[in-house]
């Protein structure tokens, strides 16, 4: 069973885990942005984006820009890692 089933199961499980990790980060940032996630005293990308939104039209765009770009890069990197793991662990491509 370990010889036949385990190699075929590890790839999809790791891909699903990385996708769920990226979704969990985005969900936490969304809840913090809406004000129902982490407490305001705890650092969170959603809280930083919410605070930066208040300064957007005053000319201080970077307060919103850098946390937003960081959130996008983290989610994209985790999804690309999942895609790479799917290709690397696919027994049909070996």
Secondary structure, DSSP 8 states (H G I E B T S, - for coil): -TTTHHHHHHHHHHHHHHHHHHHHHHHHHHHHHHTSSS-TTS--HHHHHHHHHHTGGGT-THHHHHHHHHHHHHHHHHHHHHHHHHHHT-GGG-
